Amino acid sequence: MYLAKITIGLKEGMLDPEATAIRHALGNLGYETDELRTKKLFLVRFDATDAREAEEKARGMCERLLANPVIHHFEIEVHR
Amino acid sequence: MYLAKITIGLKEGMLDPEATAIRHALGNLGYETDELRTKKLFLVRFDATDAREAEEKARGMCERLLANPVIHHFEIEVHR
């Protein structure tokens, strides 16, 4: 059994209106920020024969469902 | 300048319909999973006099805006 930690974020230069809204709201509460980025994390547990297969599966999940390759980049960490 | 990495997830036992839907869709693509959790990551850069103040500020942002204490738990990592 493997645990894949998949982090999905917007590619450099993509507009992030959610981050803009949060920065604005934080500013209204007195928290001045210089930068804010939002990402999505998926922790997925599944069977694989070895770490290499686990990473390939996780990459397939990203490419076929979790991420939109036009706007997202993703990072995968696989743990036993 | 500090960078706070804030991870927000649902508390143990809270229903996560998004995760259920994603597991279902992954299964339809041939990816059987045993568990899937979704979390939100915020990378926030801001000024603080020291690491302790930076962590306090990040905690304040969570408690006052980013997290809903009824359903979420959060973790904070502060880096220079």
Backbone of each chain as nested JSON, in Angstrom:
{
  "chains": [
    {"id": "A", "residues": [
      {"number": 1, "name": "MET", "atoms": {"N": [0.847, -1.203, 0.0], "CA": [0.0, 0.0, 0.0], "C": [0.882, 1.253, 0.0]}},
      {"number": 2, "name": "TYR", "atoms": {"N": [0.566, 2.167, -0.895], "CA": [1.348, 3.404, -0.998], "C": [0.444, 4.614, -0.729]}},
      {"number": 3, "name": "LEU", "atoms": {"N": [1.096, 5.676, -0.275], "CA": [0.385, 6.946, -0.1], "C": [1.012, 7.971, -1.033]}},
      {"number": 4, "name": "ALA", "atoms": {"N": [0.212, 8.492, -1.943], "CA": [0.702, 9.544, -2.838], "C": [0.179, 10.882, -2.343]}},
      {"number": 5, "name": "LYS", "atoms": {"N": [1.116, 11.821, -2.23], "CA": [0.758, 13.191, -1.843], "C": [0.861, 14.026, -3.116]}},
      {"number": 6, "name": "ILE", "atoms": {"N": [-0.281, 14.409, -3.641], "CA": [-0.34, 15.108, -4.923], "C": [-0.704, 16.569, -4.674]}},
      {"number": 7, "name": "THR", "atoms": {"N": [0.165, 17.475, -5.1], "CA": [-0.088, 18.916, -4.922], "C": [-0.328, 19.536, -6.294]}},
      {"number": 8, "name": "ILE", "atoms": {"N": [-1.453, 20.198, -6.429], "CA": [-1.811, 20.794, -7.713], "C": [-1.985, 22.295, -7.556]}},
      {"number": 9, "name": "GLY", "atoms": {"N": [-1.274, 23.046, -8.379], "CA": [-1.359, 24.504, -8.309], "C": [-1.464, 25.097, -9.697]}},
      {"number": 10, "name": "LEU", "atoms": {"N": [-1.75, 26.365, -9.742], "CA": [-1.833, 27.053, -11.03], "C": [-0.434, 27.311, -11.566]}},
      {"number": 11, "name": "LYS", "atoms": {"N": [-0.288, 27.208, -12.886], "CA": [0.991, 27.523, -13.509], "C": [1.322, 28.99, -13.307]}},
      {"number": 12, "name": "GLU", "atoms": {"N": [2.615, 29.266, -13.307], "CA": [3.117, 30.637, -13.195], "C": [2.397, 31.527, -14.214]}},
      {"number": 13, "name": "GLY", "atoms": {"N": [1.936, 32.663, -13.775], "CA": [1.311, 33.617, -14.695], "C": [-0.195, 33.473, -14.826]}},
      {"number": 14, "name": "MET", "atoms": {"N": [-0.748, 32.345, -14.316], "CA": [-2.207, 32.188, -14.374], "C": [-2.829, 33.082, -13.31]}},
      {"number": 15, "name": "LEU", "atoms": {"N": [-3.918, 33.715, -13.637], "CA": [-4.636, 34.524, -12.653], "C": [-5.261, 33.614, -11.602]}},
      {"number": 16, "name": "ASP", "atoms": {"N": [-5.203, 34.033, -10.333], "CA": [-5.796, 33.26, -9.247], "C": [-6.77, 34.171, -8.501]}},
      {"number": 17, "name": "PRO", "atoms": {"N": [-8.008, 34.291, -8.986], "CA": [-8.955, 35.237, -8.376], "C": [-9.289, 34.879, -6.923]}},
      {"number": 18, "name": "GLU", "atoms": {"N": [-9.229, 33.589, -6.589], "CA": [-9.49, 33.194, -5.198], "C": [-8.41, 33.785, -4.284]}},
      {"number": 19, "name": "ALA", "atoms": {"N": [-7.145, 33.678, -4.722], "CA": [-6.043, 34.218, -3.919], "C": [-6.177, 35.729, -3.774]}},
      {"number": 20, "name": "THR", "atoms": {"N": [-6.579, 36.398, -4.854], "CA": [-6.75, 37.851, -4.801], "C": [-7.825, 38.219, -3.778]}},
      {"number": 21, "name": "ALA", "atoms": {"N": [-8.932, 37.471, -3.806], "CA": [-10.035, 37.75, -2.873], "C": [-9.598, 37.51, -1.425]}},
      {"number": 22, "name": "ILE", "atoms": {"N": [-8.83, 36.452, -1.2], "CA": [-8.392, 36.143, 0.162], "C": [-7.41, 37.202, 0.656]}},
      {"number": 23, "name": "ARG", "atoms": {"N": [-6.482, 37.63, -0.218], "CA": [-5.533, 38.676, 0.185], "C": [-6.279, 39.941, 0.581]}},
      {"number": 24, "name": "HIS", "atoms": {"N": [-7.297, 40.269, -0.194], "CA": [-8.094, 41.461, 0.083], "C": [-8.783, 41.323, 1.448]}},
      {"number": 25, "name": "ALA", "atoms": {"N": [-9.39, 40.169, 1.673], "CA": [-10.098, 39.937, 2.949], "C": [-9.123, 39.942, 4.12]}},
      {"number": 26, "name": "LEU", "atoms": {"N": [-7.938, 39.349, 3.931], "CA": [-6.931, 39.365, 5.007], "C": [-6.497, 40.801, 5.292]}},
      {"number": 27, "name": "GLY", "atoms": {"N": [-6.341, 41.6, 4.229], "CA": [-5.976, 42.999, 4.411], "C": [-7.011, 43.757, 5.236]}},
      {"number": 28, "name": "ASN", "atoms": {"N": [-8.282, 43.458, 4.991], "CA": [-9.361, 44.103, 5.754], "C": [-9.314, 43.724, 7.234]}},
      {"number": 29, "name": "LEU", "atoms": {"N": [-8.734, 42.562, 7.526], "CA": [-8.598, 42.116, 8.921], "C": [-7.281, 42.588, 9.542]}},
      {"number": 30, "name": "GLY", "atoms": {"N": [-6.484, 43.34, 8.761], "CA": [-5.23, 43.859, 9.297], "C": [-4.017, 43.007, 8.982]}},
      {"number": 31, "name": "TYR", "atoms": {"N": [-4.183, 41.977, 8.173], "CA": [-3.049, 41.128, 7.796], "C": [-2.571, 41.509, 6.402]}},
      {"number": 32, "name": "GLU", "atoms": {"N": [-1.528, 42.332, 6.348], "CA": [-0.97, 42.694, 5.044], "C": [-0.093, 41.561, 4.547]}},
      {"number": 33, "name": "THR", "atoms": {"N": [-0.306, 41.135, 3.305], "CA": [0.489, 40.051, 2.735], "C": [1.135, 40.512, 1.437]}},
      {"number": 34, "name": "ASP", "atoms": {"N": [2.288, 39.925, 1.125], "CA": [2.994, 40.292, -0.107], "C": [2.668, 39.331, -1.242]}},
      {"number": 35, "name": "GLU", "atoms": {"N": [2.278, 38.119, -0.883], "CA": [1.952, 37.139, -1.906], "C": [1.107, 36.063, -1.255]}},
      {"number": 36, "name": "LEU", "atoms": {"N": [0.157, 35.54, -2.02], "CA": [-0.635, 34.422, -1.515], "C": [-0.935, 33.5, -2.685]}},
      {"number": 37, "name": "ARG", "atoms": {"N": [-0.633, 32.232, -2.499], "CA": [-0.94, 31.239, -3.526], "C": [-1.809, 30.156, -2.926]}},
      {"number": 38, "name": "THR", "atoms": {"N": [-2.725, 29.659, -3.723], "CA": [-3.566, 28.559, -3.262], "C": [-3.209, 27.309, -4.064]}},
      {"number": 39, "name": "LYS", "atoms": {"N": [-3.211, 26.192, -3.373], "CA": [-2.991, 24.907, -4.037], "C": [-3.966, 23.895, -3.463]}},
      {"number": 40, "name": "LYS", "atoms": {"N": [-4.08, 22.795, -4.173], "CA": [-4.96, 21.718, -3.731], "C": [-4.092, 20.5, -3.463]}},
      {"number": 41, "name": "LEU", "atoms": {"N": [-4.407, 19.84, -2.361], "CA": [-3.633, 18.672, -1.966], "C": [-4.548, 17.455, -1.983]}},
      {"number": 42, "name": "PHE", "atoms": {"N": [-4.066, 16.369, -2.579], "CA": [-4.8, 15.106, -2.554], "C": [-3.908, 14.059, -1.909]}},
      {"number": 43, "name": "LEU", "atoms": {"N": [-4.41, 13.407, -0.876], "CA": [-3.689, 12.299, -0.248], "C": [-4.411, 11.028, -0.658]}},
      {"number": 44, "name": "VAL", "atoms": {"N": [-3.741, 10.209, -1.457], "CA": [-4.4, 9.04, -2.045], "C": [-3.652, 7.781, -1.641]}},
      {"number": 45, "name": "ARG", "atoms": {"N": [-4.395, 6.814, -1.101], "CA": [-3.802, 5.548, -0.681], "C": [-4.279, 4.464, -1.649]}},
      {"number": 46, "name": "PHE", "atoms": {"N": [-3.332, 3.704, -2.189], "CA": [-3.698, 2.662, -3.159], "C": [-2.592, 1.623, -3.228]}},
      {"number": 47, "name": "ASP", "atoms": {"N": [-2.924, 0.49, -3.835], "CA": [-1.969, -0.613, -3.989], "C": [-1.092, -0.406, -5.216]}},
      {"number": 48, "name": "ALA", "atoms": {"N": [0.154, -0.824, -5.102], "CA": [1.063, -0.827, -6.25], "C": [2.166, -1.817, -5.924]}},
      {"number": 49, "name": "THR", "atoms": {"N": [2.787, -2.359, -6.967], "CA": [3.812, -3.383, -6.72], "C": [5.117, -2.776, -6.212]}},
      {"number": 50, "name": "ASP", "atoms": {"N": [5.419, -1.561, -6.645], "CA": [6.622, -0.885, -6.131], "C": [6.44, 0.631, -6.252]}},
      {"number": 51, "name": "ALA", "atoms": {"N": [7.421, 1.349, -5.763], "CA": [7.309, 2.813, -5.71], "C": [7.187, 3.41, -7.117]}},
      {"number": 52, "name": "ARG", "atoms": {"N": [7.867, 2.778, -8.073], "CA": [7.827, 3.303, -9.435], "C": [6.413, 3.195, -10.011]}},
      {"number": 53, "name": "GLU", "atoms": {"N": [5.778, 2.034, -9.809], "CA": [4.405, 1.874, -10.299], "C": [3.474, 2.838, -9.572]}},
      {"number": 54, "name": "ALA", "atoms": {"N": [3.708, 3.013, -8.279], "CA": [2.863, 3.937, -7.51], "C": [2.96, 5.349, -8.085]}},
      {"number": 55, "name": "GLU", "atoms": {"N": [4.178, 5.762, -8.422], "CA": [4.343, 7.114, -8.962], "C": [3.696, 7.226, -10.34]}},
      {"number": 56, "name": "GLU", "atoms": {"N": [3.825, 6.181, -11.139], "CA": [3.189, 6.196, -12.464], "C": [1.666, 6.297, -12.343]}},
      {"number": 57, "name": "LYS", "atoms": {"N": [1.117, 5.524, -11.393], "CA": [-0.337, 5.591, -11.196], "C": [-0.765, 6.992, -10.779]}},
      {"number": 58, "name": "ALA", "atoms": {"N": [-0.021, 7.567, -9.835], "CA": [-0.373, 8.903, -9.346], "C": [-0.29, 9.922, -10.49]}},
      {"number": 59, "name": "ARG", "atoms": {"N": [0.73, 9.777, -11.327], "CA": [0.867, 10.681, -12.475], "C": [-0.326, 10.518, -13.424]}},
      {"number": 60, "name": "GLY", "atoms": {"N": [-0.732, 9.266, -13.646], "CA": [-1.898, 9.007, -14.494], "C": [-3.16, 9.653, -13.931]}},
      {"number": 61, "name": "MET", "atoms": {"N": [-3.33, 9.561, -12.605], "CA": [-4.509, 10.181, -11.973], "C": [-4.516, 11.689, -12.217]}},
      {"number": 62, "name": "CYS", "atoms": {"N": [-3.336, 12.303, -12.122], "CA": [-3.23, 13.749, -12.351], "C": [-3.568, 14.08, -13.797]}},
      {"number": 63, "name": "GLU", "atoms": {"N": [-2.914, 13.363, -14.703], "CA": [-3.057, 13.711, -16.125], "C": [-4.458, 13.431, -16.648]}},
      {"number": 64, "name": "ARG", "atoms": {"N": [-5.106, 12.403, -16.086], "CA": [-6.399, 12.004, -16.633], "C": [-7.583, 12.575, -15.871]}},
      {"number": 65, "name": "LEU", "atoms": {"N": [-7.363, 13.051, -14.655], "CA": [-8.526, 13.55, -13.906], "C": [-8.254, 14.776, -13.035]}},
      {"number": 66, "name": "LEU", "atoms": {"N": [-7.219, 14.704, -12.213], "CA": [-7.11, 15.708, -11.148], "C": [-6.649, 17.083, -11.642]}},
      {"number": 67, "name": "ALA", "atoms": {"N": [-5.739, 17.092, -12.601], "CA": [-5.169, 18.37, -13.044], "C": [-5.622, 18.695, -14.455]}},
      {"number": 68, "name": "ASN", "atoms": {"N": [-5.688, 19.972, -14.737], "CA": [-5.925, 20.449, -16.1], "C": [-4.562, 20.91, -16.64]}},
      {"number": 69, "name": "PRO", "atoms": {"N": [-3.998, 20.168, -17.584], "CA": [-2.621, 20.457, -18.0], "C": [-2.431, 21.843, -18.61]}},
      {"number": 70, "name": "VAL", "atoms": {"N": [-3.519, 22.462, -19.04], "CA": [-3.399, 23.806, -19.627], "C": [-3.07, 24.84, -18.544]}},
      {"number": 71, "name": "ILE", "atoms": {"N": [-3.65, 24.666, -17.364], "CA": [-3.484, 25.711, -16.344], "C": [-2.761, 25.232, -15.078]}},
      {"number": 72, "name": "HIS", "atoms": {"N": [-2.651, 23.932, -14.884], "CA": [-2.083, 23.417, -13.624], "C": [-0.703, 22.79, -13.798]}},
      {"number": 73, "name": "HIS", "atoms": {"N": [0.079, 22.867, -12.747], "CA": [1.238, 21.986, -12.635], "C": [0.988, 21.102, -11.423]}},
      {"number": 74, "name": "PHE", "atoms": {"N": [1.645, 19.958, -11.386], "CA": [1.448, 19.095, -10.213], "C": [2.761, 18.496, -9.75]}},
      {"number": 75, "name": "GLU", "atoms": {"N": [2.804, 18.173, -8.463], "CA": [3.959, 17.512, -7.855], "C": [3.466, 16.264, -7.153]}},
      {"number": 76, "name": "ILE", "atoms": {"N": [4.259, 15.215, -7.224], "CA": [3.866, 13.942, -6.618], "C": [4.971, 13.482, -5.678]}},
      {"number": 77, "name": "GLU", "atoms": {"N": [4.576, 13.11, -4.459], "CA": [5.494, 12.453, -3.519], "C": [4.862, 11.125, -3.162]}},
      {"number": 78, "name": "VAL", "atoms": {"N": [5.632, 10.047, -3.292], "CA": [5.085, 8.736, -2.97], "C": [5.783, 8.186, -1.729]}},
      {"number": 79, "name": "HIS", "atoms": {"N": [4.983, 7.747, -0.77], "CA": [5.532, 7.134, 0.444], "C": [4.944, 5.741, 0.612]}},
      {"number": 80, "name": "ARG", "atoms": {"N": [5.682, 4.922, 1.261], "CA": [5.221, 3.56, 1.557], "C": [4.126, 3.618, 2.593]}}
    ]},
    {"id": "B", "residues": [
      {"number": 1, "name": "MET", "atoms": {"N": [10.932, 38.914, 5.914], "CA": [9.817, 38.321, 5.161], "C": [9.715, 36.832, 5.47]}},
      {"number": 2, "name": "TYR", "atoms": {"N": [8.52, 36.382, 5.784], "CA": [8.316, 34.97, 6.11], "C": [7.345, 34.339, 5.115]}},
      {"number": 3, "name": "LEU", "atoms": {"N": [7.483, 33.032, 4.971], "CA": [6.548, 32.276, 4.146], "C": [5.844, 31.27, 5.051]}},
      {"number": 4, "name": "ALA", "atoms": {"N": [4.534, 31.392, 5.144], "CA": [3.754, 30.433, 5.928], "C": [3.077, 29.461, 4.973]}},
      {"number": 5, "name": "LYS", "atoms": {"N": [3.252, 28.169, 5.268], "CA": [2.598, 27.124, 4.492], "C": [1.457, 26.614, 5.363]}},
      {"number": 6, "name": "ILE", "atoms": {"N": [0.243, 26.948, 4.98], "CA": [-0.934, 26.632, 5.794], "C": [-1.728, 25.521, 5.096]}},
      {"number": 7, "name": "THR", "atoms": {"N": [-1.91, 24.411, 5.784], "CA": [-2.661, 23.285, 5.222], "C": [-3.959, 23.14, 5.991]}},
      {"number": 8, "name": "ILE", "atoms": {"N": [-5.076, 23.162, 5.267], "CA": [-6.383, 23.083, 5.917], "C": [-7.135, 21.87, 5.397]}},
      {"number": 9, "name": "GLY", "atoms": {"N": [-7.577, 21.03, 6.321], "CA": [-8.318, 19.83, 5.926], "C": [-9.53, 19.639, 6.811]}},
      {"number": 10, "name": "LEU", "atoms": {"N": [-10.368, 18.713, 6.421], "CA": [-11.552, 18.421, 7.219], "C": [-11.168, 17.618, 8.455]}},
      {"number": 11, "name": "LYS", "atoms": {"N": [-11.837, 17.879, 9.554], "CA": [-11.613, 17.098, 10.767], "C": [-12.005, 15.642, 10.537]}},
      {"number": 12, "name": "GLU", "atoms": {"N": [-11.35, 14.779, 11.287], "CA": [-11.664, 13.35, 11.256], "C": [-13.178, 13.158, 11.432]}},
      {"number": 13, "name": "GLY", "atoms": {"N": [-13.735, 12.324, 10.564], "CA": [-15.151, 12.004, 10.709], "C": [-16.086, 12.897, 9.907]}},
      {"number": 14, "name": "MET", "atoms": {"N": [-15.556, 14.032, 9.398], "CA": [-16.407, 14.889, 8.566], "C": [-16.558, 14.254, 7.189]}},
      {"number": 15, "name": "LEU", "atoms": {"N": [-17.748, 14.317, 6.645], "CA": [-17.975, 13.8, 5.298], "C": [-17.246, 14.681, 4.282]}},
      {"number": 16, "name": "ASP", "atoms": {"N": [-16.638, 14.042, 3.274], "CA": [-15.932, 14.791, 2.234], "C": [-16.503, 14.344, 0.882]}},
      {"number": 17, "name": "PRO", "atoms": {"N": [-17.616, 14.957, 0.463], "CA": [-18.276, 14.517, -0.769], "C": [-17.399, 14.696, -2.006]}},
      {"number": 18, "name": "GLU", "atoms": {"N": [-16.519, 15.706, -1.991], "CA": [-15.615, 15.902, -3.13], "C": [-14.691, 14.692, -3.267]}},
      {"number": 19, "name": "ALA", "atoms": {"N": [-14.15, 14.236, -2.127], "CA": [-13.253, 13.076, -2.16], "C": [-13.996, 11.837, -2.641]}},
      {"number": 20, "name": "THR", "atoms": {"N": [-15.228, 11.673, -2.202], "CA": [-16.023, 10.516, -2.631], "C": [-16.228, 10.548, -4.143]}},
      {"number": 21, "name": "ALA", "atoms": {"N": [-16.556, 11.718, -4.665], "CA": [-16.78, 11.849, -6.108], "C": [-15.5, 11.553, -6.89]}},
      {"number": 22, "name": "ILE", "atoms": {"N": [-14.363, 12.045, -6.384], "CA": [-13.094, 11.827, -7.08], "C": [-12.712, 10.35, -7.046]}},
      {"number": 23, "name": "ARG", "atoms": {"N": [-12.902, 9.696, -5.894], "CA": [-12.595, 8.256, -5.806], "C": [-13.433, 7.488, -6.819]}},
      {"number": 24, "name": "HIS", "atoms": {"N": [-14.69, 7.857, -6.92], "CA": [-15.593, 7.197, -7.849], "C": [-15.094, 7.387, -9.287]}},
      {"number": 25, "name": "ALA", "atoms": {"N": [-14.744, 8.622, -9.639], "CA": [-14.274, 8.911, -11.0], "C": [-12.953, 8.198, -11.282]}},
      {"number": 26, "name": "LEU", "atoms": {"N": [-12.062, 8.154, -10.287], "CA": [-10.791, 7.437, -10.475], "C": [-11.062, 5.949, -10.704]}},
      {"number": 27, "name": "GLY", "atoms": {"N": [-12.012, 5.383, -9.952], "CA": [-12.38, 3.981, -10.133], "C": [-12.869, 3.709, -11.548]}},
      {"number": 28, "name": "ASN", "atoms": {"N": [-13.657, 4.638, -12.085], "CA": [-14.155, 4.484, -13.461], "C": [-13.016, 4.498, -14.483]}},
      {"number": 29, "name": "LEU", "atoms": {"N": [-11.911, 5.147, -14.128], "CA": [-10.748, 5.181, -15.025], "C": [-9.807, 4.003, -14.773]}},
      {"number": 30, "name": "GLY", "atoms": {"N": [-10.162, 3.144, -13.811], "CA": [-9.326, 1.975, -13.551], "C": [-8.353, 2.143, -12.394]}},
      {"number": 31, "name": "TYR", "atoms": {"N": [-8.46, 3.267, -11.674], "CA": [-7.585, 3.491, -10.519], "C": [-8.355, 3.195, -9.241]}},
      {"number": 32, "name": "GLU", "atoms": {"N": [-8.142, 1.997, -8.703], "CA": [-8.801, 1.663, -7.439], "C": [-8.014, 2.284, -6.296]}},
      {"number": 33, "name": "THR", "atoms": {"N": [-8.712, 2.975, -5.415], "CA": [-8.038, 3.613, -4.282], "C": [-8.672, 3.153, -2.98]}},
      {"number": 34, "name": "ASP", "atoms": {"N": [-7.866, 3.139, -1.919], "CA": [-8.391, 2.719, -0.62], "C": [-8.81, 3.908, 0.235]}},
      {"number": 35, "name": "GLU", "atoms": {"N": [-8.209, 5.054, -0.065], "CA": [-8.565, 6.238, 0.717], "C": [-8.148, 7.462, -0.093]}},
      {"number": 36, "name": "LEU", "atoms": {"N": [-8.94, 8.5, 0.0], "CA": [-8.564, 9.753, -0.661], "C": [-9.011, 10.91, 0.221]}},
      {"number": 37, "name": "ARG", "atoms": {"N": [-8.082, 11.803, 0.499], "CA": [-8.414, 12.993, 1.282], "C": [-8.032, 14.228, 0.5]}},
      {"number": 38, "name": "THR", "atoms": {"N": [-8.844, 15.256, 0.621], "CA": [-8.527, 16.516, -0.042], "C": [-8.19, 17.558, 1.03]}},
      {"number": 39, "name": "LYS", "atoms": {"N": [-7.201, 18.367, 0.72], "CA": [-6.85, 19.474, 1.612], "C": [-6.585, 20.706, 0.768]}},
      {"number": 40, "name": "LYS", "atoms": {"N": [-6.57, 21.822, 1.434], "CA": [-6.287, 23.082, 0.762], "C": [-4.984, 23.629, 1.326]}},
      {"number": 41, "name": "LEU", "atoms": {"N": [-4.165, 24.147, 0.424], "CA": [-2.866, 24.67, 0.833], "C": [-2.82, 26.159, 0.511]}},
      {"number": 42, "name": "PHE", "atoms": {"N": [-2.372, 26.964, 1.48], "CA": [-2.179, 28.391, 1.232], "C": [-0.711, 28.723, 1.504]}},
      {"number": 43, "name": "LEU", "atoms": {"N": [-0.054, 29.315, 0.525], "CA": [1.326, 29.772, 0.714], "C": [1.268, 31.284, 0.817]}},
      {"number": 44, "name": "VAL", "atoms": {"N": [1.582, 31.795, 2.008], "CA": [1.399, 33.227, 2.27], "C": [2.723, 33.86, 2.669]}},
      {"number": 45, "name": "ARG", "atoms": {"N": [3.071, 34.924, 1.977], "CA": [4.316, 35.639, 2.273], "C": [3.976, 36.977, 2.911]}},
      {"number": 46, "name": "PHE", "atoms": {"N": [4.587, 37.243, 4.053], "CA": [4.284, 38.498, 4.75], "C": [5.435, 38.854, 5.687]}},
      {"number": 47, "name": "ASP", "atoms": {"N": [5.408, 40.088, 6.163], "CA": [6.437, 40.571, 7.089], "C": [6.106, 40.203, 8.525]}},
      {"number": 48, "name": "ALA", "atoms": {"N": [7.148, 39.903, 9.295], "CA": [6.988, 39.676, 10.727], "C": [8.345, 39.916, 11.369]}},
      {"number": 49, "name": "THR", "atoms": {"N": [8.341, 40.262, 12.659], "CA": [9.625, 40.585, 13.3], "C": [10.429, 39.322, 13.597]}},
      {"number": 50, "name": "ASP", "atoms": {"N": [9.748, 38.219, 13.871], "CA": [10.461, 36.961, 14.098], "C": [9.527, 35.788, 13.796]}},
      {"number": 51, "name": "ALA", "atoms": {"N": [10.077, 34.58, 13.881], "CA": [9.309, 33.39, 13.498], "C": [8.074, 33.217, 14.383]}},
      {"number": 52, "name": "ARG", "atoms": {"N": [8.209, 33.612, 15.654], "CA": [7.083, 33.46, 16.569], "C": [5.915, 34.354, 16.161]}},
      {"number": 53, "name": "GLU", "atoms": {"N": [6.239, 35.598, 15.816], "CA": [5.184, 36.511, 15.368], "C": [4.592, 36.028, 14.053]}},
      {"number": 54, "name": "ALA", "atoms": {"N": [5.452, 35.493, 13.169], "CA": [4.959, 34.994, 11.885], "C": [3.954, 33.858, 12.121]}},
      {"number": 55, "name": "GLU", "atoms": {"N": [4.272, 32.972, 13.039], "CA": [3.368, 31.854, 13.296], "C": [2.055, 32.336, 13.926]}},
      {"number": 56, "name": "GLU", "atoms": {"N": [2.179, 33.315, 14.82], "CA": [0.959, 33.875, 15.425], "C": [0.06, 34.533, 14.38]}},
      {"number": 57, "name": "LYS", "atoms": {"N": [0.687, 35.254, 13.46], "CA": [-0.103, 35.892, 12.397], "C": [-0.797, 34.832, 11.544]}},
      {"number": 58, "name": "ALA", "atoms": {"N": [-0.041, 33.802, 11.168], "CA": [-0.618, 32.752, 10.319], "C": [-1.778, 32.06, 11.049]}},
      {"number": 59, "name": "ARG", "atoms": {"N": [-1.61, 31.842, 12.355], "CA": [-2.695, 31.23, 13.137], "C": [-3.925, 32.14, 13.153]}},
      {"number": 60, "name": "GLY", "atoms": {"N": [-3.684, 33.432, 13.292], "CA": [-4.79, 34.387, 13.263], "C": [-5.531, 34.361, 11.931]}},
      {"number": 61, "name": "MET", "atoms": {"N": [-4.759, 34.271, 10.831], "CA": [-5.404, 34.212, 9.504], "C": [-6.299, 32.981, 9.404]}},
      {"number": 62, "name": "CYS", "atoms": {"N": [-5.824, 31.857, 9.941], "CA": [-6.626, 30.621, 9.907], "C": [-7.886, 30.783, 10.733]}},
      {"number": 63, "name": "GLU", "atoms": {"N": [-7.702, 31.263, 11.967], "CA": [-8.834, 31.305, 12.896], "C": [-9.882, 32.333, 12.481]}},
      {"number": 64, "name": "ARG", "atoms": {"N": [-9.41, 33.415, 11.848], "CA": [-10.344, 34.497, 11.529], "C": [-10.877, 34.455, 10.115]}},
      {"number": 65, "name": "LEU", "atoms": {"N": [-10.225, 33.705, 9.232], "CA": [-10.708, 33.722, 7.849], "C": [-10.626, 32.38, 7.118]}},
      {"number": 66, "name": "LEU", "atoms": {"N": [-9.436, 31.762, 7.136], "CA": [-9.208, 30.656, 6.205], "C": [-9.915, 29.362, 6.605]}},
      {"number": 67, "name": "ALA", "atoms": {"N": [-9.973, 29.089, 7.905], "CA": [-10.534, 27.811, 8.355], "C": [-11.85, 28.026, 9.084]}},
      {"number": 68, "name": "ASN", "atoms": {"N": [-12.687, 27.033, 9.011], "CA": [-13.915, 27.006, 9.802], "C": [-13.665, 26.043, 10.962]}},
      {"number": 69, "name": "PRO", "atoms": {"N": [-13.543, 26.583, 12.188], "CA": [-13.112, 25.732, 13.314], "C": [-14.07, 24.585, 13.623]}},
      {"number": 70, "name": "VAL", "atoms": {"N": [-15.284, 24.674, 13.147], "CA": [-16.247, 23.591, 13.411], "C": [-15.88, 22.349, 12.597]}},
      {"number": 71, "name": "ILE", "atoms": {"N": [-15.414, 22.559, 11.378], "CA": [-15.188, 21.405, 10.501], "C": [-13.731, 21.204, 10.074]}},
      {"number": 72, "name": "HIS", "atoms": {"N": [-12.892, 22.221, 10.248], "CA": [-11.514, 22.125, 9.743], "C": [-10.478, 22.013, 10.849]}},
      {"number": 73, "name": "HIS", "atoms": {"N": [-9.376, 21.338, 10.515], "CA": [-8.162, 21.491, 11.319], "C": [-7.123, 22.124, 10.411]}},
      {"number": 74, "name": "PHE", "atoms": {"N": [-6.144, 22.757, 11.004], "CA": [-5.111, 23.373, 10.165], "C": [-3.728, 23.142, 10.745]}},
      {"number": 75, "name": "GLU", "atoms": {"N": [-2.738, 23.152, 9.838], "CA": [-1.332, 23.021, 10.222], "C": [-0.576, 24.189, 9.618]}},
      {"number": 76, "name": "ILE", "atoms": {"N": [0.379, 24.696, 10.377], "CA": [1.15, 25.853, 9.915], "C": [2.638, 25.523, 9.977]}},
      {"number": 77, "name": "GLU", "atoms": {"N": [3.336, 25.803, 8.886], "CA": [4.806, 25.715, 8.86], "C": [5.295, 27.081, 8.455]}},
      {"number": 78, "name": "VAL", "atoms": {"N": [6.212, 27.64, 9.226], "CA": [6.73, 28.964, 8.894], "C": [8.198, 28.853, 8.499]}},
      {"number": 79, "name": "HIS", "atoms": {"N": [8.525, 29.44, 7.368], "CA": [9.912, 29.449, 6.9], "C": [10.342, 30.889, 6.665]}},
      {"number": 80, "name": "ARG", "atoms": {"N": [11.614, 31.12, 6.8], "CA": [12.189, 32.439, 6.542], "C": [12.132, 32.72, 5.055]}}
    ]}
  ]
}
